[in-house]
Amino acid sequence: MTATRTPRATPATAPVKGSAPARAGRLRRARSVTVPAAVLVVLALLPYSAVDIPVLLDGPVNSPGSLQLFALCLVFGALALGYDLMFGRTGLLSFGHALYIAGGAYGTQLGMAELGLGLLPAALLTLVLGTVAAVILGAISLRTLALGGVGFAMVTLAFAQAGSIYVERNPGGLTGGEEGLPLHTDGVPEALVGVQNTANIYWLALGYLALVAVVVWIATARPVGRVWQGIRDNEQRVAVLGRSPFAYKLGAFTLASALALLGGVLHLLVTAGATPHTSTSEFTLTLLVMAVLGGSGTRWGPIVGGVLFTYLDQRLGGWNLGVEPMLILGALFIIAVYAAPGGITALGRRRTS
């Protein structure tokens, strides 16, 4: 008598190879790579385009003024994405993120002007020292979370205010006070100096955005990213599962601060100088608005919010609307929050759902 073998049951949750859910999963994974790659290629080719867009731009796409505007938008898109690693991904509301952006700009500038270093050594030295400082200040700030999220926000704000006061007082003439410091061009490669090399600055800004996006997207897709999300949603549950919320939050804080330090270097190059505004709490608040505007905690939201906010902030003043640009930006932000509570990128998800 031959025994009949019963086929092994397939778990209901596992998609069968070739089934519609499996194909949809492969399509999503392919799209997550092809879409950013296509956007990167299009942006990389902009300096070769002589298309003239009236009203939106003052000159052709590849004109120095337009490319500098695009470069500034890309830098702020990356800064907003790095800030959202704390705010949107981990749930840490910091009011002191500008401290590290200003540190990157002023540290690199002083490394070239005072120590005689080239751009790359000065930037690397600033990145190392700034990251060490972020670990120390982050550990101190996170200890205040026993008082709640407000405690963390206030301590980071206090550190940033101390840095801002230091910059404004201009000790020993190091920071330039309210005037800031012009870029020390002697330490910068010739390919990054002058109006004729604006395209190279643009490509450098694009590379910075690509780097930040890769770092943030890979980190949030890995197990550490899931722990960050768990901390944001329910920190006590993460602690019960044997994870250390403090260590993971300090990791997110340090990584975001390191990206901000590098962003300060790019801001220094794009604007051709270190400005005291980058050290203020208003600068951090601007990054927060950018992240919320585009869609905090999403893949593309902070980038979209950073680019759009920066473009409008730079262009509204030149349109002679007779109204203060910040007033218009504030009104647009309020409208966007009501129309798309999840951010601008949430509108696209609604249409596809």
C-alpha positions in Angstrom: 0.0 0.0 0.0 1.5 3.3 -1.1 1.3 6.2 1.3 0.0 9.5 -0.2 2.3 12.4 0.6 0.6 15.6 1.6 2.2 18.7 0.0 3.7 21.1 2.5 1.4 24.0 3.2 2.6 27.4 2.0 2.3 30.2 4.6 -0.6 32.5 3.7 1.6 35.5 4.3 4.3 34.5 1.9 3.6 35.6 -1.7 3.9 32.8 -4.3 6.6 33.4 -6.9 5.1 34.9 -9.9 2.0 35.9 -8.1 0.6 39.5 -8.2 1.9 40.5 -4.8 5.4 39.2 -5.6 5.4 41.1 -8.9 4.2 44.2 -7.2 7.0 43.8 -4.6 9.6 43.5 -7.3 8.2 46.5 -9.1 8.4 48.6 -6.0 12.0 47.6 -5.4 12.9 48.4 -9.0 11.1 51.7 -8.8 12.9 52.6 -5.6 16.2 52.5 -7.5 15.3 53.6 -11.0 13.4 56.7 -10.0 16.2 58.3 -7.9 18.7 57.3 -10.6 16.6 59.0 -13.3 16.2 62.1 -11.2 19.9 62.2 -10.5 20.7 61.9 -14.2 18.3 64.7 -15.1 19.7 67.0 -12.5 23.3 66.2 -13.5 22.5 67.3 -17.1 21.0 70.7 -16.1 24.3 72.7 -16.6 24.2 71.6 -20.3 20.7 73.0 -20.9 20.3 76.5 -22.2 16.5 76.5 -21.9 15.1 79.9 -20.8 12.2 79.8 -18.4 10.7 83.3 -18.0 9.5 84.5 -14.6 10.7 81.3 -12.9 14.3 82.0 -13.6 16.2 85.3 -14.4 18.2 83.6 -17.2 18.8 80.3 -18.9 19.0 77.1 -16.9 22.8 76.9 -17.3 23.4 80.6 -16.4 25.6 81.1 -13.3 22.7 82.7 -11.4 20.3 79.9 -12.1 22.9 77.2 -11.3 23.7 78.9 -8.0 20.0 79.0 -7.1 19.7 75.3 -8.0 22.8 74.5 -5.9 21.4 76.3 -2.9 18.1 74.4 -3.3 19.9 71.1 -3.4 21.9 71.9 -0.3 18.9 72.8 1.7 17.0 69.7 0.4 19.9 67.6 1.8 20.0 69.6 5.1 16.2 69.1 5.6 16.6 65.3 4.9 19.4 65.0 7.4 17.5 66.9 10.0 14.4 64.7 9.4 16.6 61.7 10.4 16.1 63.0 13.9 12.7 64.6 13.8 10.7 62.4 11.4 12.5 59.1 11.8 13.4 59.0 15.5 11.0 61.6 17.0 13.7 63.9 18.3 12.8 67.6 18.1 16.1 69.5 18.1 16.3 73.3 18.0 20.1 73.3 17.8 20.8 71.7 14.5 22.1 75.0 13.1 25.1 74.7 15.5 26.6 71.9 13.4 25.8 73.6 10.0 27.6 76.7 11.2 30.3 74.6 12.7 31.0 73.0 9.3 31.1 76.4 7.6 33.1 78.3 10.1 35.4 75.4 11.0 36.4 74.8 7.4 36.8 78.5 6.8 39.1 78.9 9.8 41.0 75.8 9.0 41.9 77.3 5.6 42.5 80.9 6.8 44.1 80.3 10.2 45.8 76.9 9.8 46.8 77.2 6.2 45.0 73.9 5.2 43.5 73.1 1.9 39.7 72.7 1.5 39.7 68.9 1.9 41.9 68.7 5.0 40.1 71.6 6.6 36.7 70.0 5.9 37.9 66.5 7.2 39.3 68.1 10.4 36.1 70.0 11.0 34.0 66.8 10.3 36.0 64.8 12.8 36.1 67.4 15.6 32.5 68.3 15.0 31.3 64.7 15.2 33.2 64.2 18.5 31.5 67.4 19.8 28.1 66.0 18.6 28.6 62.8 20.5 29.3 64.7 23.7 26.6 67.4 23.3 24.1 64.8 22.1 24.7 62.6 25.2 24.2 65.6 27.5 21.1 66.7 25.6 19.5 63.2 25.5 19.9 62.8 29.3 17.3 65.5 29.6 14.7 63.4 27.9 13.7 62.2 31.4 12.0 65.6 31.6 10.3 64.9 28.2 10.9 66.0 24.7 10.7 69.6 25.7 13.8 69.2 27.8 15.8 67.9 24.9 14.6 70.7 22.6 15.5 73.3 25.2 19.0 72.0 25.9 19.9 71.7 22.2 18.6 75.3 21.8 20.8 76.4 24.6 23.9 74.9 23.0 23.0 76.5 19.7 22.4 79.9 21.3 25.8 79.8 22.9 27.4 79.1 19.5 25.4 81.9 17.9 26.5 84.4 20.6 30.1 83.3 20.1 29.8 84.0 16.4 28.2 87.4 16.8 30.8 88.6 19.4 33.6 87.8 17.0 36.3 86.9 19.5 39.7 87.8 18.2 38.2 88.6 14.8 37.8 84.9 14.0 34.1 84.9 13.0 33.6 88.3 11.4 30.7 89.1 13.7 27.6 90.2 11.9 29.4 90.5 8.6 30.5 86.9 8.6 33.6 85.7 6.7 34.2 85.7 2.9 35.4 82.4 1.5 39.2 82.0 1.8 39.8 81.2 -1.8 43.5 80.5 -1.4 42.7 77.1 0.1 40.0 76.2 -2.4 40.8 74.5 -5.7 40.6 76.8 -8.7 37.8 74.6 -10.2 35.5 75.8 -7.4 36.3 79.5 -7.5 34.8 82.1 -9.8 31.5 82.6 -11.7 32.8 80.5 -14.6 33.0 77.5 -12.3 29.4 77.7 -10.9 28.6 74.4 -12.7 31.2 72.6 -10.6 29.7 74.0 -7.4 26.3 72.8 -8.6 27.6 69.3 -9.3 29.2 69.3 -5.8 25.9 70.3 -4.2 24.2 67.5 -6.2 26.7 65.0 -5.0 26.1 66.1 -1.4 22.4 65.6 -1.8 22.9 62.2 -3.3 25.3 61.2 -0.5 22.8 62.3 2.2 19.9 60.5 0.5 21.9 57.3 0.2 23.0 57.4 3.8 19.5 58.2 5.2 17.6 55.8 2.9 20.0 52.9 3.6 20.1 53.5 7.3 16.3 53.8 7.7 15.8 50.6 5.6 18.1 48.5 7.9 17.2 47.1 11.3 18.6 50.3 13.0 16.0 52.3 11.0 13.2 50.1 12.3 14.5 50.6 15.9 14.4 54.4 15.3 10.8 54.1 14.1 10.0 52.0 17.1 11.5 54.6 19.4 9.4 57.3 17.7 6.2 55.3 18.0 6.7 53.7 21.4 10.0 54.0 23.2 9.0 51.8 26.2 8.3 48.9 23.9 11.7 49.2 22.4 13.3 49.1 25.8 11.2 46.0 26.8 12.6 44.2 23.7 16.1 44.6 25.1 17.2 47.6 22.9 18.8 50.7 24.4 16.8 53.7 23.2 19.6 56.1 24.4 22.2 54.5 22.3 20.0 54.4 19.2 18.9 58.0 19.7 22.5 59.1 20.2 23.4 57.3 16.9 20.7 59.1 15.0 21.7 62.5 16.6 25.4 62.0 15.7 24.7 60.8 12.2 22.4 63.8 11.5 25.0 66.2 13.0 27.8 64.8 10.9 25.7 65.3 7.7 24.9 68.8 8.9 28.7 69.5 9.4 29.3 68.4 5.8 26.3 70.5 4.7 27.9 73.6 6.3 31.0 73.0 4.1 28.7 73.0 1.0 26.8 76.1 2.2 30.2 77.8 2.6 31.1 77.1 -1.0 27.7 77.8 -2.5 27.3 81.2 -0.8 31.1 82.0 -1.0 31.3 82.7 2.7 30.3 81.8 6.3 27.3 83.8 7.5 26.1 84.2 11.2 22.6 83.4 10.2 23.5 79.8 9.9 24.1 79.6 13.6 20.7 80.9 14.7 17.7 79.0 16.0 15.7 80.5 13.1 17.9 78.5 10.8 17.0 75.3 12.5 13.3 76.3 12.6 13.5 76.8 8.8 14.7 73.2 8.4 11.8 72.0 10.5 9.4 73.9 8.3 10.9 72.4 5.2 10.6 68.8 6.6 7.0 69.3 7.6 6.1 71.1 4.4 7.3 68.2 2.2 6.4 65.4 4.4 8.3 64.5 7.6 9.3 60.9 7.9 8.9 60.1 4.2 11.5 59.2 1.6 11.2 62.3 -0.6 9.3 64.8 1.6 12.1 66.7 3.3 14.0 67.0 -0.1 10.9 68.4 -1.8 10.1 70.7 1.1 13.7 72.0 1.3 14.0 72.6 -2.5 10.6 74.3 -2.8 11.0 76.5 0.3 14.4 77.6 -0.7 13.4 78.4 -4.3 10.4 80.5 -3.1 12.5 82.2 -0.4 15.1 83.3 -3.1 12.7 84.2 -5.9 9.7 85.8 -4.2 11.7 89.0 -3.4 12.5 89.4 -7.1 8.9 89.2 -8.3 8.0 92.6 -6.8 4.7 91.4 -5.3 4.6 94.2 -2.8 4.4 91.8 0.1 7.1 90.6 2.4 8.3 87.2 1.1 8.3 85.6 4.5 4.6 86.6 4.9 3.8 84.8 1.6 5.8 81.8 2.7 4.0 81.6 6.0 0.6 81.8 4.3 1.6 79.1 1.8 2.9 76.9 4.7 -0.5 77.2 6.5 -2.4 76.4 3.4 -0.2 73.4 2.7 -0.6 72.1 6.2 -4.4 72.2 5.9 -4.5 70.9 2.4 -1.9 68.1 2.9 -1.5 67.3 6.6 1.1 64.7 5.8 3.1 67.0 3.6 3.2 67.8 -0.1 4.4 64.3 -1.1 1.3 62.8 0.7 -0.8 64.2 -2.2 0.9 61.9 -4.7 0.3 58.9 -2.4 -3.4 59.8 -2.2 -3.8 59.8 -5.9 -2.1 56.5 -6.3 -4.0 54.8 -3.5 
